[in-house]
Amino acid sequence: MIQKLNITKAFRNKYLDWVNHDLISMKFCCDGKDCFLELVFLTDPHNVFVENLSFIEGGDEHLSDDSNDFFPMFHPGKDFVDNATDFLNLDPYTIVKCFGNLITKEAADLISDKHMNEVM
């Protein structure tokens, strides 16, 4: 069974004018194996884009499925709502670097420049 939570409004409320204006729908989803986003854009409203979230590190080592040192942040063994909340709590720089299609180019440039100034 796939659990789905529409987080479009919450994402838009957090990022306001920075959100890609073509983004129609964003759903946080988990099945028995993975957590992922389902995205729909105005430019192709009949196509649902799926973004697997397993590449983002920072999760609980007790939920890891393998013996390497990579612990995914989003894991189907974790509470579904907690996973969705963790996604919405990602910092803007992570959103820009991991999901280039969610934020406008202008906002992405601003966020990246600010991050680089803080790092240096």
The first five atom37 places (N, CA, C, CB, O) and aatype in JSON, in Angstrom:
{
  "aatype": [12, 9, 5, 11, 10, 2, 9, 16, 11, 0, 13, 1, 2, 11, 18, 10, 3, 17, 19, 2, 8, 3, 10, 9, 15, 12, 11, 13, 4, 4, 3, 7, 11, 3, 4, 13, 10, 6, 10, 19, 13, 10, 16, 3, 14, 8, 2, 19, 13, 19, 6, 2, 10, 15, 13, 9, 6, 7, 7, 3, 6, 8, 10, 15, 3, 3, 15, 2, 3, 13, 13, 14, 12, 13, 8, 14, 7, 11, 3, 13, 19, 3, 2, 0, 16, 3, 13, 10, 2, 10, 3, 14, 18, 16, 9, 19, 11, 4, 13, 7, 2, 10, 9, 16, 11, 6, 0, 0, 3, 10, 9, 15, 3, 11, 8, 12, 2, 6, 19, 12],
  "atom_mask": [
    [1, 1, 1, 1, 1],
    [1, 1, 1, 1, 1],
    [1, 1, 1, 1, 1],
    [1, 1, 1, 1, 1],
    [1, 1, 1, 1, 1],
    [1, 1, 1, 1, 1],
    [1, 1, 1, 1, 1],
    [1, 1, 1, 1, 1],
    [1, 1, 1, 1, 1],
    [1, 1, 1, 1, 1],
    [1, 1, 1, 1, 1],
    [1, 1, 1, 1, 1],
    [1, 1, 1, 1, 1],
    [1, 1, 1, 1, 1],
    [1, 1, 1, 1, 1],
    [1, 1, 1, 1, 1],
    [1, 1, 1, 1, 1],
    [1, 1, 1, 1, 1],
    [1, 1, 1, 1, 1],
    [1, 1, 1, 1, 1],
    [1, 1, 1, 1, 1],
    [1, 1, 1, 1, 1],
    [1, 1, 1, 1, 1],
    [1, 1, 1, 1, 1],
    [1, 1, 1, 1, 1],
    [1, 1, 1, 1, 1],
    [1, 1, 1, 1, 1],
    [1, 1, 1, 1, 1],
    [1, 1, 1, 1, 1],
    [1, 1, 1, 1, 1],
    [1, 1, 1, 1, 1],
    [1, 1, 1, 0, 1],
    [1, 1, 1, 1, 1],
    [1, 1, 1, 1, 1],
    [1, 1, 1, 1, 1],
    [1, 1, 1, 1, 1],
    [1, 1, 1, 1, 1],
    [1, 1, 1, 1, 1],
    [1, 1, 1, 1, 1],
    [1, 1, 1, 1, 1],
    [1, 1, 1, 1, 1],
    [1, 1, 1, 1, 1],
    [1, 1, 1, 1, 1],
    [1, 1, 1, 1, 1],
    [1, 1, 1, 1, 1],
    [1, 1, 1, 1, 1],
    [1, 1, 1, 1, 1],
    [1, 1, 1, 1, 1],
    [1, 1, 1, 1, 1],
    [1, 1, 1, 1, 1],
    [1, 1, 1, 1, 1],
    [1, 1, 1, 1, 1],
    [1, 1, 1, 1, 1],
    [1, 1, 1, 1, 1],
    [1, 1, 1, 1, 1],
    [1, 1, 1, 1, 1],
    [1, 1, 1, 1, 1],
    [1, 1, 1, 0, 1],
    [1, 1, 1, 0, 1],
    [1, 1, 1, 1, 1],
    [1, 1, 1, 1, 1],
    [1, 1, 1, 1, 1],
    [1, 1, 1, 1, 1],
    [1, 1, 1, 1, 1],
    [1, 1, 1, 1, 1],
    [1, 1, 1, 1, 1],
    [1, 1, 1, 1, 1],
    [1, 1, 1, 1, 1],
    [1, 1, 1, 1, 1],
    [1, 1, 1, 1, 1],
    [1, 1, 1, 1, 1],
    [1, 1, 1, 1, 1],
    [1, 1, 1, 1, 1],
    [1, 1, 1, 1, 1],
    [1, 1, 1, 1, 1],
    [1, 1, 1, 1, 1],
    [1, 1, 1, 0, 1],
    [1, 1, 1, 1, 1],
    [1, 1, 1, 1, 1],
    [1, 1, 1, 1, 1],
    [1, 1, 1, 1, 1],
    [1, 1, 1, 1, 1],
    [1, 1, 1, 1, 1],
    [1, 1, 1, 1, 1],
    [1, 1, 1, 1, 1],
    [1, 1, 1, 1, 1],
    [1, 1, 1, 1, 1],
    [1, 1, 1, 1, 1],
    [1, 1, 1, 1, 1],
    [1, 1, 1, 1, 1],
    [1, 1, 1, 1, 1],
    [1, 1, 1, 1, 1],
    [1, 1, 1, 1, 1],
    [1, 1, 1, 1, 1],
    [1, 1, 1, 1, 1],
    [1, 1, 1, 1, 1],
    [1, 1, 1, 1, 1],
    [1, 1, 1, 1, 1],
    [1, 1, 1, 1, 1],
    [1, 1, 1, 0, 1],
    [1, 1, 1, 1, 1],
    [1, 1, 1, 1, 1],
    [1, 1, 1, 1, 1],
    [1, 1, 1, 1, 1],
    [1, 1, 1, 1, 1],
    [1, 1, 1, 1, 1],
    [1, 1, 1, 1, 1],
    [1, 1, 1, 1, 1],
    [1, 1, 1, 1, 1],
    [1, 1, 1, 1, 1],
    [1, 1, 1, 1, 1],
    [1, 1, 1, 1, 1],
    [1, 1, 1, 1, 1],
    [1, 1, 1, 1, 1],
    [1, 1, 1, 1, 1],
    [1, 1, 1, 1, 1],
    [1, 1, 1, 1, 1],
    [1, 1, 1, 1, 1],
    [1, 1, 1, 1, 1],
    [1, 1, 1, 1, 1]
  ],
  "atom_positions": [
    [[0.83, -1.18, 0.0], [0.0, 0.0, 0.0], [0.88, 1.25, 0.0], [-0.95, -0.01, 1.21], [1.86, 1.33, 0.74]],
    [[0.53, 2.2, -0.82], [1.26, 3.46, -0.88], [0.5, 4.51, -0.09], [1.46, 3.91, -2.36], [-0.69, 4.74, -0.3]],
    [[1.22, 5.15, 0.82], [0.67, 6.28, 1.57], [1.05, 7.56, 0.82], [1.19, 6.31, 3.05], [2.18, 7.69, 0.36]],
    [[0.11, 8.49, 0.69], [0.35, 9.75, -0.01], [-0.2, 10.91, 0.81], [-0.28, 9.72, -1.42], [-1.28, 10.83, 1.4]],
    [[0.57, 11.99, 0.83], [0.15, 13.19, 1.52], [0.44, 14.39, 0.62], [0.87, 13.34, 2.91], [1.59, 14.62, 0.24]],
    [[-0.6, 15.14, 0.29], [-0.41, 16.31, -0.56], [0.24, 17.41, 0.29], [-1.78, 16.8, -1.17], [-0.35, 17.9, 1.25]],
    [[1.47, 17.8, -0.08], [2.21, 18.82, 0.67], [2.42, 20.08, -0.17], [3.57, 18.25, 1.12], [3.26, 20.92, 0.16]],
    [[1.67, 20.2, -1.26], [1.83, 21.36, -2.15], [1.63, 22.67, -1.4], [0.84, 21.27, -3.32], [2.46, 23.57, -1.49]],
    [[0.54, 22.79, -0.67], [0.23, 24.04, 0.02], [1.28, 24.36, 1.08], [-1.17, 23.95, 0.66], [1.71, 25.51, 1.19]],
    [[1.7, 23.37, 1.85], [2.71, 23.6, 2.88], [4.04, 24.03, 2.27], [2.91, 22.32, 3.72], [4.71, 24.91, 2.8]],
    [[4.41, 23.41, 1.14], [5.65, 23.78, 0.46], [5.55, 25.2, -0.08], [5.95, 22.78, -0.69], [6.49, 25.99, 0.06]],
    [[4.42, 25.53, -0.69], [4.22, 26.9, -1.2], [4.22, 27.93, -0.06], [2.9, 26.98, -1.99], [4.75, 29.03, -0.22]],
    [[3.62, 27.59, 1.07], [3.61, 28.5, 2.21], [5.02, 28.75, 2.75], [2.74, 27.94, 3.32], [5.32, 29.85, 3.2]],
    [[5.87, 27.74, 2.69], [7.24, 27.89, 3.19], [8.1, 28.71, 2.22], [7.87, 26.51, 3.43], [8.85, 29.59, 2.64]],
    [[7.99, 28.41, 0.93], [8.9, 29.01, -0.05], [8.28, 30.14, -0.87], [9.38, 27.94, -0.99], [8.98, 30.79, -1.66]],
    [[7.0, 30.39, -0.7], [6.31, 31.53, -1.32], [6.64, 31.7, -2.8], [6.65, 32.81, -0.57], [6.43, 30.78, -3.58]],
    [[7.15, 32.86, -3.18], [7.44, 33.17, -4.59], [8.62, 32.39, -5.16], [7.71, 34.64, -4.73], [8.87, 32.44, -6.37]],
    [[9.34, 31.69, -4.32], [10.49, 30.91, -4.8], [10.06, 29.62, -5.51], [11.4, 30.57, -3.63], [10.84, 29.05, -6.26]],
    [[8.84, 29.17, -5.28], [8.38, 27.9, -5.84], [8.21, 28.02, -7.36], [7.05, 27.47, -5.19], [7.69, 29.02, -7.86]],
    [[8.66, 27.01, -8.06], [8.47, 26.92, -9.51], [6.98, 27.15, -9.81], [8.96, 25.52, -10.06], [6.12, 26.43, -9.31]],
    [[6.71, 28.15, -10.62], [5.32, 28.53, -10.91], [4.58, 27.44, -11.68], [5.29, 29.82, -11.71], [3.35, 27.45, -11.72]],
    [[5.3, 26.51, -12.29], [4.67, 25.41, -13.03], [4.29, 24.22, -12.14], [5.61, 24.93, -14.12], [3.62, 23.3, -12.6]],
    [[4.71, 24.25, -10.87], [4.39, 23.14, -9.97], [2.9, 23.17, -9.62], [5.26, 23.21, -8.68], [2.42, 24.13, -9.02]],
    [[2.19, 22.12, -9.99], [0.76, 22.01, -9.71], [0.53, 21.22, -8.43], [0.02, 21.36, -10.89], [-0.28, 21.6, -7.58]],
    [[1.25, 20.11, -8.31], [0.99, 19.19, -7.2], [2.29, 18.55, -6.73], [-0.02, 18.11, -7.61], [3.15, 18.18, -7.53]],
    [[2.42, 18.43, -5.4], [3.55, 17.73, -4.79], [2.98, 16.84, -3.69], [4.62, 18.75, -4.22], [2.36, 17.31, -2.73]],
    [[3.21, 15.54, -3.85], [2.74, 14.59, -2.83], [3.95, 13.84, -2.27], [1.7, 13.59, -3.43], [4.79, 13.35, -3.01]],
    [[4.0, 13.77, -0.95], [5.0, 12.94, -0.29], [4.42, 11.54, -0.19], [5.4, 13.51, 1.13], [3.29, 11.38, 0.27]],
    [[5.17, 10.54, -0.62], [4.66, 9.17, -0.69], [5.64, 8.18, -0.07], [4.37, 8.79, -2.15], [6.86, 8.39, -0.11]],
    [[5.11, 7.12, 0.5], [5.91, 6.0, 0.98], [5.19, 4.7, 0.64], [6.17, 6.11, 2.53], [3.97, 4.58, 0.77]],
    [[5.99, 3.75, 0.18], [5.46, 2.39, 0.03], [6.28, 1.51, 0.98], [5.56, 1.88, -1.49], [6.93, 2.04, 1.88]],
    [[6.27, 0.26, 0.82], [7.01, -0.62, 1.72], [8.52, -0.57, 1.56], [0.0, 0.0, 0.0], [9.24, -1.07, 2.42]],
    [[9.0, 0.02, 0.46], [10.44, 0.02, 0.19], [11.07, 1.41, 0.18], [10.7, -0.63, -1.14], [12.21, 1.56, 0.61]],
    [[10.36, 2.42, -0.29], [10.95, 3.73, -0.51], [10.0, 4.86, -0.12], [11.35, 3.88, -1.95], [8.79, 4.68, 0.02]],
    [[10.61, 6.03, 0.03], [9.87, 7.27, 0.14], [10.18, 8.08, -1.11], [10.24, 8.07, 1.46], [11.31, 8.07, -1.59]],
    [[9.19, 8.78, -1.64], [9.39, 9.51, -2.88], [8.39, 10.65, -2.99], [9.27, 8.57, -4.08], [7.4, 10.71, -2.25]],
    [[8.66, 11.55, -3.92], [7.73, 12.63, -4.24], [7.04, 12.3, -5.55], [8.46, 13.99, -4.33], [7.65, 11.74, -6.46]],
    [[5.78, 12.64, -5.64], [5.05, 12.62, -6.9], [4.81, 14.08, -7.26], [3.7, 11.79, -6.81], [4.17, 14.81, -6.51]],
    [[5.31, 14.5, -8.42], [5.24, 15.89, -8.84], [4.48, 16.01, -10.15], [6.64, 16.49, -8.97], [4.66, 15.2, -11.05]],
    [[3.64, 17.03, -10.24], [2.93, 17.34, -11.48], [3.19, 18.8, -11.8], [1.38, 17.04, -11.36], [3.07, 19.67, -10.94]],
    [[3.54, 19.05, -13.06], [3.86, 20.4, -13.52], [2.89, 20.83, -14.62], [5.32, 20.47, -14.03], [2.4, 20.01, -15.4]],
    [[2.63, 22.11, -14.65], [1.73, 22.7, -15.63], [2.18, 22.42, -17.06], [1.62, 24.2, -15.41], [1.35, 22.27, -17.96]],
    [[3.48, 22.35, -17.28], [4.02, 22.12, -18.62], [3.71, 20.71, -19.15], [5.52, 22.33, -18.62], [3.75, 20.48, -20.36]],
    [[3.39, 19.78, -18.25], [3.07, 18.41, -18.65], [2.1, 17.81, -17.62], [4.38, 17.53, -18.77], [2.46, 16.87, -16.9]],
    [[0.88, 18.34, -17.54], [-0.04, 17.98, -16.45], [-0.52, 16.53, -16.45], [-1.22, 18.86, -16.5], [-1.09, 16.07, -15.45]],
    [[-0.31, 15.81, -17.53], [-0.77, 14.42, -17.6], [0.32, 13.44, -17.19], [-1.25, 14.11, -19.0], [0.1, 12.23, -17.17]],
    [[1.5, 13.97, -16.87], [2.63, 13.13, -16.5], [2.97, 13.37, -15.03], [3.87, 13.42, -17.41], [3.15, 14.51, -14.61]],
    [[3.06, 12.3, -14.26], [3.47, 12.39, -12.86], [4.95, 12.02, -12.79], [2.59, 11.45, -11.94], [5.35, 10.92, -13.16]],
    [[5.75, 12.98, -12.3], [7.18, 12.74, -12.13], [7.43, 12.19, -10.73], [8.0, 14.05, -12.37], [6.91, 12.72, -9.75]],
    [[8.21, 11.13, -10.65], [8.51, 10.5, -9.37], [9.98, 10.76, -9.04], [8.21, 8.96, -9.41], [10.87, 10.46, -9.83]],
    [[10.21, 11.33, -7.84], [11.56, 11.61, -7.35], [11.78, 10.74, -6.11], [11.75, 13.15, -7.02], [11.2, 10.99, -5.06]],
    [[12.63, 9.72, -6.25], [12.96, 8.88, -5.11], [13.82, 9.69, -4.15], [13.7, 7.59, -5.57], [14.71, 10.42, -4.57]],
    [[13.56, 9.55, -2.85], [14.27, 10.33, -1.84], [15.37, 9.54, -1.13], [13.3, 10.85, -0.82], [15.95, 10.02, -0.16]],
    [[15.66, 8.34, -1.6], [16.61, 7.47, -0.91], [18.05, 7.97, -0.96], [16.55, 6.1, -1.5], [18.9, 7.46, -0.23]],
    [[18.35, 8.94, -1.8], [19.72, 9.43, -1.93], [20.08, 10.49, -0.89], [19.93, 10.01, -3.31], [21.24, 10.87, -0.78]],
    [[19.1, 10.95, -0.12], [19.37, 12.0, 0.87], [19.74, 11.34, 2.19], [18.12, 12.93, 1.04], [18.98, 10.57, 2.76]],
    [[20.93, 11.67, 2.66], [21.47, 11.07, 3.88], [21.08, 11.89, 5.1], [22.99, 10.94, 3.79], [20.8, 13.09, 5.0]],
    [[21.06, 11.24, 6.24], [20.83, 11.94, 7.49], [19.83, 11.24, 8.37], [0.0, 0.0, 0.0], [19.31, 11.84, 9.32]],
    [[19.56, 10.0, 8.08], [18.53, 9.28, 8.83], [19.06, 8.51, 10.02], [0.0, 0.0, 0.0], [20.23, 8.63, 10.39]],
    [[18.19, 7.72, 10.59], [18.46, 6.92, 11.77], [19.16, 5.62, 11.36], [17.16, 6.62, 12.54], [18.64, 4.86, 10.55]],
    [[20.33, 5.38, 11.94], [21.1, 4.19, 11.57], [20.36, 2.89, 11.89], [22.43, 4.2, 12.27], [20.64, 1.86, 11.28]],
    [[19.44, 2.92, 12.83], [18.69, 1.71, 13.19], [17.69, 1.31, 12.12], [17.97, 1.92, 14.51], [17.19, 0.19, 12.13]],
    [[17.4, 2.23, 11.19], [16.46, 1.93, 10.12], [17.15, 1.55, 8.82], [15.55, 3.11, 9.89], [16.49, 1.28, 7.82]],
    [[18.47, 1.53, 8.82], [19.22, 1.23, 7.6], [19.0, -0.22, 7.19], [20.72, 1.5, 7.81], [18.97, -1.12, 8.03]],
    [[18.86, -0.44, 5.88], [18.62, -1.78, 5.35], [19.91, -2.53, 5.01], [17.76, -1.71, 4.13], [19.87, -3.72, 4.72]],
    [[21.04, -1.84, 5.05], [22.28, -2.5, 4.67], [23.38, -2.13, 5.65], [22.68, -2.13, 3.23], [23.16, -1.37, 6.59]],
    [[24.57, -2.68, 5.42], [25.65, -2.53, 6.38], [26.58, -1.35, 6.08], [26.44, -3.78, 6.44], [27.55, -1.15, 6.81]],
    [[26.32, -0.58, 5.03], [27.21, 0.55, 4.77], [26.89, 1.69, 5.74], [27.07, 1.03, 3.3], [25.98, 1.58, 6.56]],
    [[27.64, 2.76, 5.63], [27.48, 3.88, 6.56], [26.51, 4.93, 6.06], [28.81, 4.51, 6.83], [26.45, 6.02, 6.63]],
    [[25.75, 4.65, 5.03], [24.79, 5.6, 4.49], [23.43, 5.34, 5.13], [24.7, 5.49, 2.95], [22.89, 4.23, 5.03]],
    [[22.87, 6.36, 5.78], [21.59, 6.22, 6.44], [20.62, 7.2, 5.8], [21.71, 6.46, 7.98], [20.71, 8.4, 6.05]],
    [[19.68, 6.7, 4.99], [18.76, 7.62, 4.31], [17.88, 8.39, 5.3], [17.87, 6.84, 3.33], [17.42, 7.84, 6.3]],
    [[17.67, 9.65, 5.0], [16.83, 10.49, 5.85], [15.38, 10.03, 5.83], [16.91, 11.95, 5.41], [14.69, 10.06, 6.85]],
    [[14.92, 9.61, 4.66], [13.52, 9.21, 4.5], [13.46, 7.71, 4.34], [12.86, 9.92, 3.27], [14.02, 7.15, 3.4]],
    [[12.78, 7.07, 5.27], [12.76, 5.61, 5.31], [11.34, 5.15, 5.61], [13.76, 5.06, 6.38], [10.7, 5.69, 6.51]],
    [[10.82, 4.17, 4.87], [9.45, 3.71, 5.09], [9.22, 3.09, 6.46], [9.07, 2.72, 4.03], [8.07, 2.92, 6.87]],
    [[10.29, 2.74, 7.18], [10.14, 2.2, 8.53], [9.89, 3.28, 9.57], [0.0, 0.0, 0.0], [9.56, 2.99, 10.72]],
    [[10.05, 4.53, 9.17], [9.82, 5.67, 10.06], [8.38, 6.14, 9.87], [10.83, 6.83, 9.76], [7.77, 5.88, 8.84]],
    [[7.84, 6.82, 10.85], [6.48, 7.33, 10.77], [6.3, 8.17, 9.5], [6.14, 8.16, 12.02], [7.12, 9.03, 9.18]],
    [[5.22, 7.9, 8.79], [4.95, 8.57, 7.51], [4.88, 10.09, 7.65], [3.65, 8.05, 6.92], [5.49, 10.81, 6.86]],
    [[4.14, 10.58, 8.63], [3.99, 12.02, 8.81], [5.32, 12.65, 9.23], [2.9, 12.33, 9.86], [5.64, 13.76, 8.82]],
    [[6.11, 11.94, 10.05], [7.43, 12.44, 10.42], [8.32, 12.57, 9.19], [8.09, 11.51, 11.45], [9.06, 13.55, 9.06]],
    [[8.26, 11.6, 8.29], [9.01, 11.68, 7.03], [8.61, 12.91, 6.22], [8.8, 10.4, 6.2], [9.48, 13.65, 5.76]],
    [[7.32, 13.12, 6.06], [6.83, 14.27, 5.28], [7.24, 15.58, 5.95], [5.3, 14.21, 5.13], [7.62, 16.53, 5.26]],
    [[7.17, 15.64, 7.26], [7.58, 16.83, 8.0], [9.07, 17.08, 7.83], [7.23, 16.69, 9.49], [9.49, 18.22, 7.66]],
    [[9.87, 16.02, 7.88], [11.31, 16.17, 7.67], [11.6, 16.73, 6.28], [12.02, 14.81, 7.85], [12.51, 17.54, 6.11]],
    [[10.84, 16.29, 5.29], [11.03, 16.85, 3.95], [10.73, 18.34, 3.94], [10.14, 16.12, 2.92], [11.51, 19.13, 3.4]],
    [[9.62, 18.71, 4.52], [9.24, 20.13, 4.53], [10.22, 20.97, 5.36], [7.83, 20.29, 5.08], [10.3, 22.19, 5.16]],
    [[10.94, 20.35, 6.27], [11.9, 21.07, 7.09], [13.31, 21.12, 6.49], [11.97, 20.44, 8.45], [14.22, 21.68, 7.1]],
    [[13.49, 20.54, 5.3], [14.79, 20.64, 4.66], [15.13, 22.11, 4.43], [14.81, 19.85, 3.32], [14.25, 22.93, 4.16]],
    [[16.41, 22.43, 4.55], [16.82, 23.82, 4.33], [16.76, 24.15, 2.84], [18.24, 24.06, 4.88], [16.81, 23.25, 2.0]],
    [[16.64, 25.43, 2.51], [16.52, 25.84, 1.11], [17.68, 25.38, 0.23], [16.41, 27.33, 1.02], [17.46, 25.02, -0.93]],
    [[18.89, 25.37, 0.75], [20.04, 24.97, -0.05], [19.93, 23.49, -0.45], [21.35, 25.22, 0.72], [20.23, 23.13, -1.59]],
    [[19.49, 22.64, 0.47], [19.3, 21.23, 0.15], [18.22, 21.05, -0.91], [18.92, 20.44, 1.41], [18.37, 20.24, -1.83]],
    [[17.14, 21.81, -0.79], [16.07, 21.75, -1.8], [16.64, 22.11, -3.17], [14.89, 22.7, -1.43], [16.36, 21.42, -4.16]],
    [[17.42, 23.17, -3.25], [17.99, 23.62, -4.53], [18.92, 22.56, -5.1], [18.76, 24.94, -4.35], [18.85, 22.25, -6.29]],
    [[19.79, 22.0, -4.27], [20.8, 21.05, -4.76], [20.21, 19.69, -5.11], [21.9, 20.88, -3.73], [20.7, 19.01, -6.01]],
    [[19.16, 19.29, -4.41], [18.58, 17.96, -4.65], [17.4, 17.96, -5.6], [18.16, 17.37, -3.35], [17.12, 16.94, -6.24]],
    [[16.7, 19.1, -5.7], [15.48, 19.15, -6.49], [15.44, 20.44, -7.29], [14.23, 19.04, -5.58], [14.73, 21.38, -6.92]],
    [[16.18, 20.51, -8.36], [16.29, 21.72, -9.17], [14.99, 22.17, -9.8], [0.0, 0.0, 0.0], [14.89, 23.32, -10.22]],
    [[14.01, 21.3, -9.87], [12.75, 21.66, -10.54], [11.68, 22.22, -9.6], [12.21, 20.46, -11.25], [10.58, 22.53, -10.05]],
    [[11.97, 22.36, -8.32], [10.96, 22.82, -7.37], [11.02, 24.33, -7.11], [11.11, 22.09, -6.06], [10.03, 24.94, -6.7]],
    [[12.17, 24.91, -7.34], [12.42, 26.32, -7.03], [12.78, 27.04, -8.33], [13.57, 26.48, -5.95], [13.41, 26.46, -9.21]],
    [[12.38, 28.32, -8.44], [12.74, 29.09, -9.64], [14.24, 29.25, -9.74], [12.06, 30.47, -9.62], [14.95, 29.16, -8.73]],
    [[14.73, 29.48, -10.94], [16.17, 29.67, -11.15], [16.68, 30.89, -10.37], [16.49, 29.83, -12.64], [17.76, 30.84, -9.79]],
    [[15.91, 31.95, -10.36], [16.31, 33.17, -9.64], [16.46, 32.89, -8.14], [15.28, 34.3, -9.88], [17.43, 33.31, -7.52]],
    [[15.51, 32.18, -7.59], [15.58, 31.83, -6.17], [16.74, 30.88, -5.9], [14.25, 31.2, -5.71], [17.44, 31.01, -4.89]],
    [[16.94, 29.92, -6.79], [18.04, 28.97, -6.63], [19.39, 29.7, -6.63], [18.01, 27.9, -7.75], [20.27, 29.39, -5.83]],
    [[19.55, 30.67, -7.52], [20.79, 31.45, -7.57], [20.97, 32.23, -6.27], [20.77, 32.41, -8.78], [22.07, 32.27, -5.72]],
    [[19.92, 32.85, -5.79], [19.97, 33.62, -4.55], [20.35, 32.73, -3.37], [18.62, 34.31, -4.29], [21.21, 33.08, -2.56]],
    [[19.71, 31.59, -3.26], [19.97, 30.64, -2.17], [21.4, 30.12, -2.25], [18.97, 29.46, -2.23], [22.08, 30.04, -1.22]],
    [[21.86, 29.77, -3.43], [23.23, 29.26, -3.6], [24.26, 30.33, -3.26], [23.45, 28.77, -5.04], [25.24, 30.04, -2.57]],
    [[24.03, 31.56, -3.73], [24.96, 32.65, -3.42], [25.02, 32.91, -1.91], [24.53, 33.94, -4.15], [26.11, 33.09, -1.35]],
    [[23.87, 32.91, -1.26], [23.84, 33.12, 0.19], [24.59, 32.0, 0.91], [22.39, 33.2, 0.7], [25.34, 32.25, 1.85]],
    [[24.38, 30.79, 0.47], [25.05, 29.64, 1.09], [26.58, 29.76, 0.92], [24.54, 28.29, 0.47], [27.33, 29.54, 1.87]],
    [[27.01, 30.11, -0.28], [28.45, 30.24, -0.53], [29.06, 31.36, 0.31], [28.7, 30.51, -2.03], [30.18, 31.21, 0.79]],
    [[28.35, 32.46, 0.5], [28.85, 33.55, 1.33], [28.96, 33.14, 2.79], [27.94, 34.77, 1.19], [29.86, 33.58, 3.5]],
    [[28.04, 32.3, 3.25], [28.08, 31.84, 4.63], [29.19, 30.82, 4.86], [26.74, 31.25, 5.03], [29.76, 30.75, 5.94]],
    [[29.49, 30.03, 3.84], [30.52, 29.0, 3.95], [31.91, 29.61, 3.93], [30.38, 27.97, 2.83], [32.82, 29.15, 4.63]],
    [[32.06, 30.64, 3.13], [33.39, 31.25, 2.96], [33.67, 32.22, 4.04], [33.5, 31.93, 1.64], [34.74, 32.82, 4.05]]
  ]
}
